[in-house]
Amino acid sequence: MARMVTLDVDAVRAFVVIADSRSFTRAAESLGTTQGALSVKLKRLEDKLGQRLIERTPRLVRLSSQGELFIAAAREFLDAHERVVASLTATRKHFKIGIGCHVMGPEVPTLLARLKSMDPGLLIEVSLDSSRALLDNYAGGSLDAIIIRTEDDRRDGTVLCAEHFGWYAAPEFESPAGESLRLANLSPQCGVRSIAEQALDQASIPWTEVFVGGGIAAVMAAISAGLAVAAFPRRLAPPELVEVGAILGLPALPSSAVVLHSELRDKRTREALRTIASAFREHR
């Protein structure tokens, strides 16, 4: 008769988060625990299964061959568990988060997927808008959390990642000597726009605004078309664009930070906020 193995949900969850994060540090941060506690849970799971699931060296954390075989079943196990728990929950938690349209980057799909998988009973509502609109809605209580850049708001918050800027243009862009620098900008409410224009003015570099976009995608399109130069977050700049600050003798731009604001403290929301923070920090 085959030996009956009973799996611990927390241990399986620890394994999956470690596998996704490829880091005990990031996994512990995401789950709100310590690396030591994670290691204990993983060892208990491996001992129960009689298989090594994670290979760990000072520089590398990866799935073992047995871990590769187990990961899909582990996800199904967690999904089934969460469905059972959600079915017994009287009310669904409605979590409303606002993300600045100029902050939206590669980490956002990751964090939304993780939020969904960690708590199927969590109804997530996402708003993409300008920082000013998000701040107003947050102050009015219609948003539970917002993610914006620090130049848009000076209040305390949780720093998710540093935001560094450069001057970007298409490879074929040329700025003829003696002519004003052609500039693409975000909307007048954007803090980066003000910082860029002030830096050019202080360096006595004449500029002409030739494009104003309502969001990052619009400005990126203008840059890619060779229309202008723009101050752009390095985190979001696609590889086909070129950093031209040194080439054109443009001033350095100060760094900022992506910040999370939320005053909610219930357990489910705290777990969601830790997941958000972890997703951003993995892409910094």
N, C-alpha and C positions, 0 to 999 in steps of 0.2 A: 504494500500500500504506500502510495506516495506521501512524503512528509508534508503536512499542512503548514504553510507559511502565512503568517498574518503581518501585513505591512502597516507601519506607522505613517500616518498622513504627513505629519510634520517632517519626518525623515525623508520621505519621497519628495516633498516640496523643496527641502533643502538641496537634494540632489539635482532637481530640475533647474533651480535658480543658479546653482554653481555651474551647471552645464551651459546655461544660457549666457551667464556673465563671463565665463572663462576666468574667473577670479574669485577667491574666497573673500577678499576685501570688499569687492563690489556686491557680492552675494549677501554678505553679512549686513552691509549698509542697506540693501534693498529690503531685507527681512527684519531690520531693526534688532539685530542680535550681534553676537561676537563671533570672530573666526573660530575661537575655541569651541563654542557651542555648536557651530556648524560642523566642525570636524568630528565631534562626538556623534552627532546624528548620522552623518555619512558613514562612519565606521560601524555603527549599530546596524544600518541598513545593509552594508556590504557583508557583515558577519551573518546576518539573517539569511541573505541570499547565497552566501558562500562564494561571492564573486567580487573582484575589484572593479568598481565602476568608474572611478576617476583616477587619472594619472597626474601626479603633482610633483613638480620640480620647482626650484627657486625662481625660475623664469617662465614656467609654463604650467597651465592647468588645462587638461583636455580629457575627453572621454576615452576610456579604454575600449577595447573591442567589445567587451561584454556590456559596457555602458552604452555604446552605440546601438546594441540590440535592445537594450532595456528602455531607452529614452522615450520611444513612441508609446510603449505600454504605460510608462510612468505618467505621461501627460494624460492619457485616457483615464487612468486611475484617479488623478486629481480632478479632471473634468467631471467624472461620475460622482465623486465625493461632493464637489461644490454644487452640482445639480440637486443632490439629495438635501443638502443643507439649505439651499435656496428655496426648495419646495416647502420647507418647514418654517420659513421666515414669514412672519405676518405682513411685513411691509418691505418694500424695496427702497434702498437708499438712493436718493436722487442727488448726484454730485455734479455741480455746474462749475466748469472751469473756463476761464477766458485766457486766450493766448494772443499776444501781440502779433499782428500780421508780419511785422519785421523781425520777429523772433522765430517764427515757424521754420524748422529745419529738419534734418534727417532723423533726429531723435524722436520727433512727435509720433510718427507711425509706430515706433517701438513702444513708446510709453502707453499709447492707447491699446495696443494689443495686449500688453502686460496687465493693464488695468482690467480688461475684459476677462482675461484668463484667471486672474487672482480672485475675482469676486463676481461671478455671473449675476448675483443679485444687486450689483451696483449699476444703476442707470446713469450713464455718463452723457452729459450735454456739453458740447464744446462750442465756444464762440470765438471766432477770429475777427479782431477789430483793431482799431487804433488804440494806443495806450491810453489816451485821454478818455475815450469812451469806456474802456475797460475799468479804469480807475473810478469813473463816475458810477458805473454799475456795481462795482465792488463796494464802494462806499454806501450805495443805496441798498445793499443787501441782496441784489439779484444774482450775484455770483459768489460761489463759495471760495474760489481761489483764482488768482491771476498770475500769469508769467509775463513779465515785461523786462525792459532794460533799466538799469539804475539811472541813466540820465533823464528818464521820463518821470522818476519819482524818487524822493529822497528819504522816504520812510524805511525803517528796518524791514528786512525780509531774509529769506534763506537763499544764499548765493548758490546757484546751480552750476554755473560755469563762467569763466572769464570770456569777455567778448572783445576781440582785437580787430582793428580795422585797417584797411589799406585802400589805396587808390587803384581801381581796376578799370581796364579797357580791353577792347578786342585786340588781337595781335596786330591787325592792320591799321589800328588807329594812329593818326598823326595830328600833332598840335603845332601848326606852323609858327615859327618865331615871329614875334611882334603882334600876334593875334591873341585875343582873350581865350582862356581855357574853356572849352565847351563842357558844360557840366549837366549831368542828369541827377535829379533829386527825387526824394520822396516828398510826401505832402508837407505843407508848411508847419504842421504840428509835430513833425518828427524831430527828435533831439539830435540825431546824427546829422541831419541837414544843417542845423544851426552850428554844430561843432565844425563841420567841414567848411562852411562859408566863413566862419570866424577865423579858422586856421589860414585860409587863403588870404583873407584881408590883412591879417597880422604879418603875413609873409610878403605883402604888397604884390600879390599875383592877381592880375585882372582875370575875371571869369564872367561867363555868360551862361545863364540857365537856358538850356535848349530843350529840356524835357522834364516834366513833372509827372511822376507815377503814383498811383494810389497804393502800391504795394511793392514788395521785393521782386515779384515775378515781372512786373511791368518795367522796373528799372533794369533788371537783368536783361530783358529783351532789348532795351535801348542800348545798353553797353555792348551786347553781343552783335548788334547791327552795326557797330562802329560809329554810332551817332555821337557819343560823348564819353567822358570819364565820370566815375562816381565813387564816392566814399562807400565802401561795402564791407560787411563783416567777413573776415577770413573764413570763419566757420561755414558760411553759406556759399562762398564763391565757387562756381563750377570750374573744373580744370582747364576748360578752353579759354578762360579769361586770363589776362596777364596783369600782375601787380606792377604798375608803372610809376610809382611814387619816386623812386630813385632816378629812373630814366628821364622824367620830366622835371625833376628838381622840386617836387611838391613837399609840403611840410608833413612831418609825422603827425599822426592822429592819436589822441589819448584813448586808452582802453576803457572799457566799461565792464558790466557784469550782467548776466541774465539772472533775475531774482524771482523767487516764488513768494507770493503773499497769501497767507490764509490764517484765519483765527479759529478754524474748526479743530476740535480736540477729541472727538469720539474715535474709538478704536478703528473702525472701518475707514474713516477718512484719513487718520494718521497713516495707516498702511498704504492707502492710495497715494498720499503725498510722498512717502518714502520711495514708492515705485517711480513716481515722476522724477524725483531728485536723482535716483540711480540712473534712469534712462539718459538724462542730460549729461551727467558726469561721465558716462561711458563714451560720449561723443566729443568730449572737450579736447 
